[in-house]
Amino acid sequence: MRIDNNHVEEINRSGIKEHASRFDFLAGILQKGGHDVNSILKKVSDFQVAIPSWALGAGGTRFGRFGYKGEPATLSQKIDDVGLLHKLTQSAGAISIHIPWDIPTDYSSIKELANSHGLVFDAVNSNTFQDQVNATETYKYGSLSNVEKAVRDQAIEHNKEVIQIGEKLGSKSLTVWLADGSNFPGQTNFQKALQHTQDSLISIYKSLPDDWKLFIEYKPYEPNFYSTVIQDWGTSLMLANECGEKAYTLVDLGHHLPNTNIEQIVATLMLKGKLGGFHFNDSKYGDDDLTVGSIKPYSLFLIFNALVYGIENNPQNPYPAWMIDASHNIKDPLEDLIQSLEAIQEAHAKALLVDQNLLEEAQLSHDVVKSQEILQDAFRTDVRPLLKEARLMAGGALNPLHGYRQLKVRNELIKERGIDSVASGL
């Protein structure tokens, strides 16, 4: 299924008048407050978030997976689904693929299909947390950190192959996430595991094209619950520094212990020029991979406040790569992604309303109350008319979720793909 301009115009028609009234009211308030509304609209419109190829089907847990009808069974169908999201939201202009779940068989046609939807290929993602078909070695006891050189070599070669695939697609970065760790005391020598990982990453890094980046992800626990080799941002940063200037830390919102101050991590990494990418999701307890903004919207706003400040004040840090990394266990995956995109754009727009100069004045005078009020005033502002105006200007839907349902997209996908269609890799 494809959504064209006529579809968008039709679903927008009934809400245009009310939107214009709400937007004019908000724009007037913001302008009186000294905000450049056109500049904010452009920044909101330019902010594009990559959709991972594995997020377009139903997720699952260790205990089971409940599939969703009409899932994309091929990479082409996944690209089509991201195209649907981008047409409605105008904020999902990239796709991030996972290898070996989504290896193209015809690179030219895949690139042409993505281009027809206005999509580019973001980071490519390797997989050494599962044993692959016909693999000679097992990752049961780790991959890049494994005590067996043959296992490490296999994992290194896989990552190099992923780079080659990404080059053919026009990607410019490789994301490495390791499940490596241990479940019991004494199972692993921490120093040797870290040294093996460092050596392996350096070997992978040497295969990066000159204009590529290496993103090193971290996670405190799961699937191993006693130790994880790359357990926190400090370890990731240390490994990135050992690799070289093209290696960066990647922050996943779910990859932290409860109540971790993620905005401080973001600020520190950007100051050091080492924040490479960001994976959005939300959590109540751990790496829950829930819809962005569904549990901790104020925390998301504070993180964006740190990101907006860093983008403006840390030229030493490259512009980060953005991606949603969530698991849609009971929701329609496309509806869940639409909700996440909206939450990301909302937090971003609110952060753009923070008067950083006024905030600095309050900080310098130790006015704690005023500092808090400046942030909360921006957070409490209803920026949804701004998001709608940005989408409208770009040719998107005023209300993407309403449009998705009005067009009965899921029903159309079921007609095309069938009830039992299962997303590849899941």
Helices and strands as residue ranges (DSSP letters): H 5-13, H 16-32, H 37-46, E 50-52, G 53-56, H 75-89, E 94-96, H 107-116, E 120-121, E 124-125, H 149-169, E 173-176, E 181-182, H 190-205, E 213-217, E 227-228, H 233-243, E 247-252, H 262-271, E 275-280, H 297-313, E 321-324, H 333-352, H 356-364, H 368-379, H 384-394, H 400-406, H 409-417
